[in-house]
Amino acid sequence: MRAAMNGAHKLSLEEAQTSWFVRQGGDCSAVRIGESACGRGLFAARSIRAGEQIVRIPHDLVLTAEKLDDCVKKLLSTEYDWCPLTLLILAEQHKGEASRWAPYVSCLPSFGDHHSTIFWEKEELKFLECTRAFRGTAERREMISDEYISVKNVISSCPHVFGEDISLFQFAHAYATVVSRAWNGALSSEISMRPFVDFCNHDPVSHATVSHDSCKDATVIIAERDYTKGEEVFISYGKRSNAVLAVDYGFVLPNNLSDQKLELMGAFNMPTLQNADGTESGELPVILEEVLDSADWEDGVVLPQARAFSRIICLDSLEDIQSMIQESDTLQAPLAYQPRKDVAKETRAMNFLLEMIQESITSHEQALLMLQSAPDHVNKIRRGMAEAVLDGELRVLENSRGWLKDCLPNGQEQA
């Protein structure tokens, strides 16, 4: 939702967007579009009191897959999440000024303005090879490519909707724009884009309320606190680590508190379960479903499922497996969640985990050193993003290493 635009056109585009939004029945009188350190954002046009409506967008202005041309809907499979809205954006772009949403579409990120890692060059991505963002980038690229191939016949069958052709790069750019700006399940069961509302930048501690007003059939943002004139108004996109922000949104946050919530398995790049859309869920493989139990991170406390994973990996015989099952039954605890009764086996399992953490720490430290000596031509924004992702994961790993060492039976760390 952070989109830096070309300086020569900023003011006219912003004014056109605001004027169009009001003409379409929206209410944004409390705020104005302005420039922040993160690109465009919404700023208080006057003093705003807690509980006051900041923005209202009528439901018929919301972009959903239902607004696709009938020709496209008949040909399009229902199995896609982001793809239908991607095609809608491409269709509206093809209409140009004839599109009802032309002022909004013209304010979407231009080519080169989106810093999602899926657009990074190979030289830029190498700094992230040890991170979750690197794997997430590869998976997102593959997903986009697969969906592009799947809908290419739809695009070619509807030239009156999309024009003569849509390249993979054009499709990927629209796809990334949708992923970074769309609302998914928060306000309705369908993925949607809500003009003007998506100018709000992300603050993980913001508690501004975004909800559906059924009486007015509109989406509204309600201020969670008082704002003074000129102050930027934020919403929260949810708990997002810098790795997720870099891949899906194209920005990062310095000292991101959500990095402290990273699942340890993802932090040192172990495979995890995927969400329905193919993105990483951060949970352990299904083969370990017995040890899955939601748990929050507490400043470096190694999650129970990570410790359970190491205990299971270090099992060395059928008898040992049976012994673990019996221990869990006796304690009425999930499999492998409790320390082994055999101190030597517990020490071995925790040292195994420590070795994995240390290997990842070393990889992150080496990547940061490589980043410091990066050539001048490497994009400065992306260099800063890479540093934030690496720093966040490294902080989690170092805290986890210290916590785990303190928990070793009798301090028996492997030499």
The 8 nearest C-alpha neighbors of each residue, nearest first, counted from 0:
[[1, 180, 179, 197, 2, 198, 200, 248],
 [2, 0, 38, 37, 39, 200, 3, 198],
 [1, 3, 108, 38, 39, 0, 4, 112],
 [4, 2, 38, 112, 39, 1, 108, 5],
 [5, 3, 6, 2, 9, 108, 112, 109],
 [4, 6, 7, 8, 9, 3, 109, 112],
 [5, 7, 9, 8, 4, 10, 3, 11],
 [6, 8, 5, 9, 10, 4, 11, 12],
 [7, 9, 6, 11, 10, 5, 12, 4],
 [10, 8, 6, 12, 11, 7, 13, 5],
 [9, 11, 13, 12, 8, 14, 7, 6],
 [12, 10, 14, 13, 8, 9, 15, 16],
 [13, 11, 15, 9, 10, 14, 16, 8],
 [12, 14, 16, 10, 15, 11, 9, 17],
 [13, 15, 17, 11, 16, 12, 18, 10],
 [16, 14, 12, 18, 13, 17, 19, 11],
 [15, 17, 13, 102, 19, 14, 18, 103],
 [18, 16, 20, 14, 19, 15, 13, 21],
 [17, 19, 15, 21, 20, 16, 14, 22],
 [20, 18, 22, 16, 21, 17, 15, 23],
 [19, 21, 17, 23, 25, 18, 22, 16],
 [22, 20, 25, 24, 23, 18, 19, 26],
 [23, 21, 19, 24, 20, 18, 25, 17],
 [22, 24, 20, 21, 25, 19, 60, 57],
 [25, 23, 21, 22, 57, 26, 20, 56],
 [26, 24, 56, 21, 20, 55, 23, 57],
 [25, 27, 55, 54, 28, 21, 56, 24],
 [28, 26, 54, 29, 30, 25, 53, 55],
 [27, 29, 30, 26, 44, 31, 54, 53],
 [30, 28, 44, 27, 53, 43, 45, 47],
 [31, 29, 43, 44, 42, 28, 27, 41],
 [30, 32, 42, 44, 41, 33, 43, 29],
 [33, 31, 41, 40, 42, 13, 39, 30],
 [32, 34, 40, 39, 41, 31, 42, 35],
 [33, 35, 39, 38, 40, 36, 32, 37],
 [36, 34, 37, 38, 39, 40, 33, 231],
 [35, 37, 38, 34, 39, 40, 3, 1],
 [38, 36, 35, 1, 39, 3, 34, 40],
 [39, 37, 3, 35, 2, 34, 1, 36],
 [40, 38, 34, 33, 35, 2, 3, 1],
 [39, 41, 198, 199, 33, 32, 200, 34],
 [40, 42, 32, 199, 232, 31, 231, 198],
 [43, 41, 231, 30, 31, 230, 232, 229],
 [42, 44, 30, 228, 229, 45, 230, 29],
 [45, 43, 30, 29, 228, 31, 229, 42],
 [46, 44, 228, 43, 29, 47, 227, 229],
 [45, 47, 227, 228, 226, 43, 48, 44],
 [48, 46, 226, 225, 45, 227, 51, 49],
 [47, 49, 225, 51, 50, 224, 226, 46],
 [48, 50, 224, 225, 222, 223, 51, 47],
 [49, 51, 222, 221, 223, 48, 52, 224],
 [52, 50, 222, 49, 221, 48, 53, 47],
 [51, 53, 221, 220, 54, 222, 50, 219],
 [52, 54, 220, 221, 29, 51, 222, 27],
 [55, 53, 27, 220, 219, 26, 52, 56],
 [54, 56, 219, 26, 25, 218, 217, 57],
 [55, 57, 25, 218, 217, 58, 219, 54],
 [58, 56, 217, 59, 60, 25, 216, 24],
 [57, 59, 217, 60, 61, 216, 56, 218],
 [60, 58, 61, 57, 62, 217, 56, 216],
 [61, 59, 58, 57, 62, 56, 193, 23],
 [60, 62, 193, 58, 59, 192, 63, 191],
 [61, 63, 192, 191, 60, 193, 66, 64],
 [64, 62, 191, 65, 66, 84, 61, 190],
 [63, 65, 66, 83, 84, 67, 87, 62],
 [66, 64, 63, 67, 72, 62, 68, 83],
 [65, 67, 64, 63, 68, 62, 87, 69],
 [68, 66, 65, 64, 87, 69, 72, 71],
 [67, 69, 70, 71, 72, 66, 160, 65],
 [70, 68, 72, 71, 73, 67, 66, 74],
 [71, 69, 68, 73, 72, 74, 157, 67],
 [70, 72, 74, 69, 68, 73, 75, 67],
 [73, 71, 69, 75, 74, 70, 67, 68],
 [72, 74, 71, 70, 75, 69, 76, 68],
 [75, 73, 71, 72, 153, 76, 70, 69],
 [76, 74, 72, 73, 71, 77, 153, 150],
 [75, 77, 78, 74, 79, 72, 73, 150],
 [76, 78, 79, 75, 80, 83, 72, 74],
 [79, 77, 76, 80, 75, 82, 276, 83],
 [80, 78, 77, 82, 81, 76, 83, 276],
 [79, 81, 82, 276, 78, 83, 190, 77],
 [82, 80, 84, 83, 79, 85, 178, 174],
 [81, 83, 85, 84, 79, 80, 86, 174],
 [84, 82, 86, 85, 64, 81, 87, 79],
 [83, 85, 87, 86, 64, 82, 81, 88],
 [86, 84, 82, 174, 88, 83, 87, 173],
 [85, 87, 89, 83, 84, 88, 90, 82],
 [86, 88, 84, 90, 85, 89, 67, 91],
 [87, 89, 91, 85, 90, 86, 92, 84],
 [90, 88, 86, 92, 87, 91, 93, 85],
 [89, 91, 87, 93, 161, 88, 92, 160],
 [92, 90, 94, 88, 93, 89, 98, 87],
 [91, 93, 89, 95, 90, 94, 88, 104],
 [92, 94, 90, 91, 95, 161, 89, 162],
 [95, 93, 91, 98, 97, 92, 96, 90],
 [94, 96, 92, 97, 93, 98, 101, 91],
 [95, 97, 98, 101, 94, 99, 102, 100],
 [98, 96, 94, 95, 99, 101, 91, 100],
 [99, 97, 101, 100, 94, 96, 91, 95],
 [98, 100, 101, 97, 96, 102, 91, 103],
 [99, 101, 98, 103, 102, 104, 91, 60],
 [100, 102, 98, 104, 103, 96, 99, 105],
 [103, 101, 16, 105, 104, 100, 15, 106],
 [102, 104, 100, 106, 101, 105, 16, 194],
 [105, 103, 101, 107, 106, 102, 100, 92],
 [106, 104, 102, 103, 107, 101, 12, 92],
 [107, 105, 103, 104, 108, 12, 102, 16],
 [106, 108, 104, 105, 109, 103, 2, 176],
 [109, 107, 2, 112, 113, 106, 110, 4],
 [110, 108, 112, 111, 107, 4, 113, 106],
 [109, 111, 112, 108, 113, 172, 169, 168],
 [112, 110, 113, 109, 114, 108, 118, 172],
 [111, 113, 109, 110, 108, 3, 114, 2],
 [114, 112, 111, 115, 249, 108, 110, 2],
 [113, 115, 249, 116, 112, 118, 250, 381],
 [249, 116, 114, 246, 117, 245, 113, 248],
 [115, 117, 119, 246, 118, 245, 136, 114],
 [116, 118, 115, 136, 119, 140, 246, 139],
 [119, 117, 116, 115, 120, 114, 113, 111],
 [120, 118, 116, 117, 123, 124, 121, 115],
 [119, 121, 123, 122, 124, 118, 116, 117],
 [120, 122, 124, 123, 125, 119, 126, 118],
 [123, 121, 120, 125, 124, 126, 377, 119],
 [124, 122, 120, 121, 125, 119, 126, 377],
 [123, 125, 121, 126, 127, 122, 119, 120],
 [124, 126, 128, 127, 123, 122, 121, 133],
 [127, 125, 124, 366, 128, 123, 370, 385],
 [128, 126, 130, 125, 133, 124, 129, 385],
 [127, 129, 125, 133, 130, 126, 124, 134],
 [130, 128, 127, 362, 363, 268, 131, 133],
 [131, 129, 132, 127, 133, 128, 268, 266],
 [130, 132, 134, 133, 268, 135, 242, 265],
 [131, 133, 242, 135, 130, 134, 136, 246],
 [134, 132, 136, 128, 127, 135, 131, 130],
 [133, 135, 137, 136, 131, 132, 138, 130],
 [134, 136, 132, 138, 133, 137, 139, 131],
 [137, 135, 139, 133, 134, 117, 138, 132],
 [138, 136, 140, 134, 135, 139, 141, 133],
 [137, 139, 141, 135, 136, 140, 142, 134],
 [140, 138, 142, 136, 141, 137, 135, 143],
 [141, 139, 143, 137, 142, 138, 136, 144],
 [140, 142, 144, 138, 139, 143, 145, 137],
 [141, 143, 139, 145, 140, 144, 138, 146],
 [144, 142, 140, 146, 141, 145, 147, 139],
 [143, 145, 141, 147, 142, 146, 140, 148],
 [146, 144, 142, 148, 147, 143, 141, 149],
 [145, 147, 149, 143, 148, 144, 142, 150],
 [148, 146, 144, 150, 149, 145, 151, 143],
 [147, 149, 145, 151, 146, 150, 144, 152],
 [148, 150, 146, 147, 151, 145, 152, 153],
 [151, 149, 153, 147, 152, 148, 146, 154],
 [150, 152, 154, 148, 153, 149, 147, 155],
 [151, 153, 155, 150, 154, 156, 149, 148],
 [154, 152, 150, 156, 151, 155, 74, 157],
 [153, 155, 151, 152, 157, 156, 150, 161],
 [154, 156, 152, 157, 153, 158, 151, 164],
 [157, 155, 153, 154, 152, 158, 71, 151],
 [156, 158, 160, 154, 159, 155, 153, 161],
 [159, 157, 162, 161, 160, 163, 155, 156],
 [158, 160, 157, 162, 161, 163, 156, 93],
 [161, 159, 158, 157, 90, 162, 93, 68],
 [162, 160, 158, 90, 93, 159, 154, 157],
 [163, 161, 158, 164, 159, 160, 93, 165],
 [162, 164, 158, 161, 155, 165, 159, 154],
 [163, 165, 162, 166, 155, 161, 154, 158],
 [166, 164, 169, 170, 167, 163, 161, 154],
 [167, 165, 169, 168, 170, 164, 171, 147],
 [166, 168, 170, 169, 171, 147, 165, 144],
 [167, 169, 171, 166, 170, 172, 165, 173],
 [170, 168, 166, 172, 171, 167, 165, 173],
 [169, 171, 167, 173, 168, 172, 174, 166],
 [172, 170, 174, 168, 169, 173, 167, 175],
 [171, 173, 169, 175, 174, 170, 168, 176],
 [174, 172, 176, 170, 175, 171, 85, 177],
 [173, 175, 171, 85, 177, 172, 176, 170],
 [176, 174, 178, 172, 177, 173, 171, 179],
 [175, 177, 173, 179, 174, 178, 180, 172],
 [178, 176, 174, 180, 181, 175, 179, 85],
 [177, 179, 175, 176, 180, 181, 174, 247],
 [180, 178, 248, 176, 177, 247, 0, 175],
 [181, 179, 0, 177, 178, 197, 176, 192],
 [182, 180, 192, 177, 191, 178, 179, 183],
 [183, 181, 191, 190, 192, 185, 184, 180],
 [182, 184, 190, 185, 181, 189, 191, 188],
 [183, 185, 188, 187, 186, 189, 182, 190],
 [186, 184, 183, 187, 182, 188, 210, 209],
 [185, 187, 184, 210, 211, 188, 182, 183],
 [188, 186, 184, 189, 185, 183, 190, 191],
 [187, 189, 184, 190, 186, 183, 185, 191],
 [190, 188, 187, 184, 191, 183, 63, 64],
 [189, 191, 183, 182, 181, 184, 63, 188],
 [190, 192, 63, 182, 181, 62, 189, 193],
 [193, 191, 181, 62, 61, 182, 194, 180],
 [192, 194, 61, 196, 197, 62, 195, 191],
 [195, 193, 196, 197, 103, 192, 61, 60],
 [194, 196, 197, 198, 193, 20, 103, 16],
 [197, 195, 198, 194, 193, 199, 54, 56],
 [198, 196, 199, 195, 0, 180, 194, 193],
 [197, 199, 40, 196, 195, 41, 0, 200],
 [200, 198, 197, 40, 233, 41, 196, 234],
 [199, 201, 233, 40, 198, 1, 234, 0],
 [202, 200, 235, 234, 233, 236, 203, 199],
 [201, 203, 235, 205, 204, 233, 234, 200],
 [204, 202, 235, 205, 201, 237, 238, 236],
 [205, 203, 202, 206, 235, 234, 201, 237],
 [206, 204, 235, 202, 234, 203, 207, 233],
 [205, 207, 223, 208, 204, 234, 235, 222],
 [206, 208, 223, 222, 234, 205, 221, 209],
 [209, 207, 221, 220, 206, 210, 222, 223],
 [210, 208, 220, 219, 221, 207, 218, 211],
 [211, 209, 219, 218, 208, 186, 212, 220],
 [210, 212, 218, 217, 213, 219, 186, 216],
 [211, 213, 217, 214, 216, 215, 218, 210],
 [214, 212, 216, 215, 211, 217, 218, 210],
 [213, 215, 212, 216, 217, 211, 218, 57],
 [214, 216, 217, 213, 212, 57, 218, 211],
 [217, 215, 213, 212, 214, 58, 57, 211],
 [216, 218, 57, 58, 212, 56, 215, 211],
 [217, 219, 211, 56, 55, 210, 212, 57],
 [220, 218, 55, 54, 210, 209, 211, 217],
 [219, 221, 209, 54, 53, 208, 52, 222],
 [220, 222, 52, 208, 51, 53, 50, 207],
 [223, 221, 49, 207, 50, 224, 51, 53],
 [222, 224, 207, 49, 206, 50, 221, 208],
 [225, 223, 49, 222, 48, 226, 50, 207],
 [224, 226, 48, 49, 47, 227, 222, 223],
 [227, 225, 47, 46, 230, 48, 224, 228],
 [226, 228, 46, 230, 229, 47, 43, 45],
 [227, 229, 45, 46, 43, 44, 230, 226],
 [230, 228, 43, 42, 44, 227, 231, 45],
 [229, 231, 42, 43, 228, 227, 226, 232],
 [232, 230, 42, 41, 43, 233, 229, 40],
 [233, 231, 42, 41, 230, 43, 199, 234],
 [234, 232, 200, 199, 201, 202, 205, 231],
 [233, 235, 205, 201, 207, 202, 199, 200],
 [234, 236, 203, 202, 201, 237, 205, 204],
 [235, 237, 201, 234, 238, 203, 239, 202],
 [238, 236, 235, 239, 203, 201, 202, 234],
 [237, 239, 257, 203, 240, 236, 235, 260],
 [240, 238, 257, 243, 237, 244, 241, 236],
 [241, 239, 258, 257, 242, 243, 244, 238],
 [240, 242, 244, 251, 388, 243, 245, 239],
 [241, 243, 132, 245, 240, 244, 388, 131],
 [244, 242, 246, 240, 241, 245, 247, 239],
 [245, 243, 241, 248, 247, 242, 246, 251],
 [244, 246, 249, 250, 242, 243, 115, 248],
 [247, 245, 116, 115, 243, 244, 136, 248],
 [246, 248, 244, 179, 245, 243, 115, 249],
 [249, 247, 179, 244, 250, 245, 115, 246],
 [115, 248, 250, 114, 245, 246, 247, 113],
 [251, 249, 245, 248, 244, 384, 114, 252],
 [252, 250, 241, 244, 384, 245, 253, 387],
 [251, 253, 255, 254, 241, 250, 387, 244],
 [254, 252, 255, 387, 251, 391, 241, 256],
 [255, 253, 256, 252, 391, 387, 258, 390],
 [254, 256, 252, 257, 253, 258, 241, 240],
 [257, 255, 258, 259, 254, 260, 240, 203],
 [256, 258, 240, 259, 260, 255, 238, 239],
 [259, 257, 240, 260, 261, 256, 391, 255],
 [258, 260, 257, 261, 256, 395, 298, 296],
 [261, 259, 257, 296, 258, 262, 295, 256],
 [262, 260, 258, 259, 263, 266, 240, 257],
 [261, 263, 264, 265, 281, 266, 260, 302],
 [264, 262, 266, 265, 261, 305, 267, 302],
 [263, 265, 269, 266, 262, 267, 305, 268],
 [264, 266, 268, 263, 269, 267, 262, 281],
 [267, 265, 263, 268, 264, 392, 262, 261],
 [266, 268, 265, 359, 264, 269, 356, 263],
 [267, 269, 265, 266, 131, 130, 264, 270],
 [268, 270, 264, 265, 267, 271, 266, 283],
 [271, 269, 268, 265, 284, 272, 283, 264],
 [270, 272, 283, 282, 284, 281, 269, 273],
 [273, 271, 284, 282, 280, 283, 279, 281],
 [274, 272, 279, 280, 277, 278, 271, 275],
 [273, 275, 277, 278, 280, 276, 279, 272],
 [274, 276, 277, 273, 278, 80, 280, 279],
 [277, 275, 274, 278, 80, 273, 79, 81],
 [278, 276, 274, 273, 275, 279, 142, 138],
 [279, 277, 274, 273, 276, 280, 135, 138],
 [278, 280, 273, 281, 274, 272, 271, 277],
 [279, 281, 273, 274, 282, 272, 278, 271],
 [282, 280, 271, 279, 265, 262, 272, 283],
 [283, 281, 271, 272, 280, 284, 262, 264],
 [282, 284, 271, 272, 285, 287, 281, 291],
 [285, 283, 272, 271, 286, 287, 282, 270],
 [284, 286, 288, 287, 283, 272, 289, 271],
 [285, 287, 284, 288, 289, 283, 290, 291],
 [288, 286, 285, 289, 290, 284, 283, 291],
 [287, 289, 285, 291, 290, 286, 284, 283],
 [290, 288, 287, 291, 334, 333, 286, 292],
 [289, 291, 288, 304, 334, 287, 333, 292],
 [292, 290, 288, 289, 304, 293, 287, 283],
 [291, 293, 290, 294, 304, 303, 289, 333],
 [294, 292, 291, 295, 304, 303, 302, 282],
 [295, 293, 292, 302, 296, 303, 304, 291],
 [296, 294, 297, 260, 293, 302, 262, 300],
 [295, 297, 260, 300, 298, 302, 259, 299],
 [298, 296, 300, 299, 295, 259, 260, 301],
 [299, 297, 300, 296, 259, 398, 395, 399],
 [298, 300, 399, 398, 297, 395, 301, 402],
 [299, 301, 297, 399, 298, 296, 402, 302],
 [302, 300, 399, 299, 303, 305, 263, 403],
 [301, 303, 305, 304, 300, 296, 294, 306],
 [304, 302, 306, 305, 307, 336, 301, 294],
 [303, 305, 307, 306, 302, 290, 308, 291],
 [306, 304, 308, 302, 307, 303, 264, 309],
 [305, 307, 303, 309, 308, 304, 310, 302],
 [308, 306, 335, 304, 310, 336, 305, 309],
 [307, 309, 305, 311, 306, 310, 304, 312],
 [308, 310, 312, 306, 348, 311, 307, 352],
 [311, 309, 348, 307, 313, 308, 312, 335],
 [310, 312, 308, 314, 313, 309, 307, 335],
 [311, 313, 309, 310, 314, 308, 348, 315],
 [314, 312, 310, 311, 348, 315, 309, 347],
 [315, 313, 311, 312, 319, 316, 320, 310],
 [314, 316, 313, 319, 317, 320, 312, 318],
 [317, 315, 319, 318, 314, 320, 321, 313],
 [318, 316, 320, 319, 321, 315, 314, 322],
 [317, 319, 321, 316, 320, 322, 315, 323],
 [318, 320, 322, 316, 317, 321, 314, 323],
 [321, 319, 317, 323, 322, 318, 324, 314],
 [320, 322, 318, 324, 319, 323, 325, 317],
 [321, 323, 319, 325, 320, 324, 318, 326],
 [324, 322, 326, 320, 325, 321, 327, 319],
 [325, 323, 321, 327, 326, 322, 328, 320],
 [324, 326, 328, 322, 323, 327, 329, 321],
 [325, 327, 323, 329, 324, 328, 322, 330],
 [326, 328, 332, 324, 330, 325, 329, 334],
 [329, 327, 331, 325, 330, 326, 324, 332],
 [328, 330, 326, 327, 331, 325, 332, 324],
 [329, 331, 327, 332, 328, 326, 337, 325],
 [332, 330, 328, 329, 327, 333, 326, 334],
 [331, 333, 327, 330, 334, 328, 336, 337],
 [334, 332, 336, 290, 327, 289, 335, 331],
 [333, 335, 327, 336, 290, 289, 332, 324],
 [336, 334, 307, 337, 310, 333, 323, 311],
 [337, 335, 307, 333, 334, 303, 332, 290],
 [336, 338, 335, 339, 332, 327, 307, 334],
 [339, 337, 345, 340, 336, 335, 310, 342],
 [340, 338, 345, 341, 337, 342, 344, 323],
 [341, 339, 342, 338, 345, 326, 344, 337],
 [340, 342, 339, 344, 343, 345, 338, 346],
 [343, 341, 345, 344, 340, 346, 339, 408],
 [342, 344, 346, 345, 341, 347, 408, 339],
 [345, 343, 347, 346, 341, 342, 348, 339],
 [344, 346, 342, 339, 348, 347, 343, 338],
 [347, 345, 343, 349, 344, 348, 350, 342],
 [346, 348, 344, 350, 345, 349, 351, 343],
 [349, 347, 310, 351, 345, 309, 346, 350],
 [348, 350, 352, 346, 351, 347, 353, 345],
 [349, 351, 353, 347, 352, 348, 346, 354],
 [352, 350, 348, 354, 349, 353, 347, 355],
 [353, 351, 349, 355, 350, 354, 309, 356],
 [352, 354, 350, 356, 355, 351, 357, 349],
 [355, 353, 357, 351, 352, 356, 350, 358],
 [356, 354, 352, 358, 353, 357, 359, 351],
 [355, 357, 353, 359, 354, 358, 360, 352],
 [358, 356, 360, 354, 359, 355, 353, 361],
 [359, 357, 355, 361, 356, 360, 354, 362],
 [358, 360, 362, 356, 357, 361, 267, 363],
 [361, 359, 357, 363, 362, 358, 393, 364],
 [360, 362, 364, 358, 359, 363, 365, 357],
 [363, 361, 359, 365, 360, 364, 129, 366],
 [362, 364, 366, 360, 365, 361, 389, 359],
 [365, 363, 361, 367, 366, 362, 360, 368],
 [364, 366, 368, 362, 363, 367, 361, 369],
 [365, 367, 369, 363, 364, 368, 126, 370],
 [368, 366, 370, 364, 369, 365, 363, 371],
 [369, 367, 365, 371, 370, 366, 364, 372],
 [368, 370, 366, 367, 372, 371, 365, 373],
 [371, 369, 367, 373, 368, 372, 366, 126],
 [372, 370, 368, 369, 373, 367, 366, 374],
 [371, 373, 370, 369, 374, 368, 375, 367],
 [372, 374, 370, 371, 369, 375, 377, 376],
 [375, 373, 376, 377, 372, 370, 371, 378],
 [376, 374, 377, 373, 378, 379, 372, 382],
 [375, 377, 374, 378, 379, 373, 382, 123],
 [378, 376, 375, 374, 379, 373, 123, 382],
 [379, 377, 381, 380, 382, 376, 375, 123],
 [380, 378, 382, 381, 383, 377, 376, 375],
 [381, 379, 383, 382, 378, 384, 114, 250],
 [380, 382, 384, 383, 378, 379, 385, 114],
 [381, 383, 379, 385, 384, 380, 378, 386],
 [382, 384, 386, 380, 381, 385, 379, 387],
 [383, 385, 381, 387, 386, 382, 251, 380],
 [386, 384, 382, 388, 383, 387, 381, 389],
 [385, 387, 383, 389, 384, 388, 390, 382],
 [388, 386, 390, 384, 385, 389, 391, 253],
 [389, 387, 385, 241, 391, 386, 390, 242],
 [388, 390, 386, 392, 387, 391, 393, 363],
 [391, 389, 393, 387, 388, 392, 386, 394],
 [392, 390, 394, 388, 393, 389, 258, 387],
 [391, 393, 395, 389, 394, 390, 266, 396],
 [392, 394, 396, 390, 395, 391, 389, 397],
 [395, 393, 391, 397, 392, 396, 390, 398],
 [394, 396, 392, 398, 393, 397, 299, 259],
 [395, 397, 399, 393, 398, 394, 400, 392],
 [398, 396, 400, 394, 399, 395, 393, 401],
 [399, 397, 299, 395, 401, 400, 396, 394],
 [398, 400, 299, 396, 402, 397, 401, 301],
 [399, 401, 397, 403, 398, 402, 396, 404],
 [402, 400, 404, 398, 399, 403, 397, 405],
 [401, 403, 399, 405, 400, 404, 300, 398],
 [402, 404, 406, 400, 405, 401, 399, 407],
 [405, 403, 401, 406, 407, 402, 400, 410],
 [404, 406, 402, 403, 407, 401, 410, 408],
 [407, 405, 403, 404, 408, 402, 410, 409],
 [406, 408, 410, 404, 405, 411, 409, 346],
 [409, 407, 410, 411, 346, 406, 342, 345],
 [410, 408, 411, 407, 406, 412, 405, 346],
 [409, 411, 407, 408, 412, 405, 404, 406],
 [412, 410, 409, 407, 408, 413, 346, 404],
 [413, 411, 410, 414, 350, 404, 407, 346],
 [412, 414, 350, 411, 347, 346, 354, 353],
 [413, 412, 411, 350, 354, 353, 410, 347]]
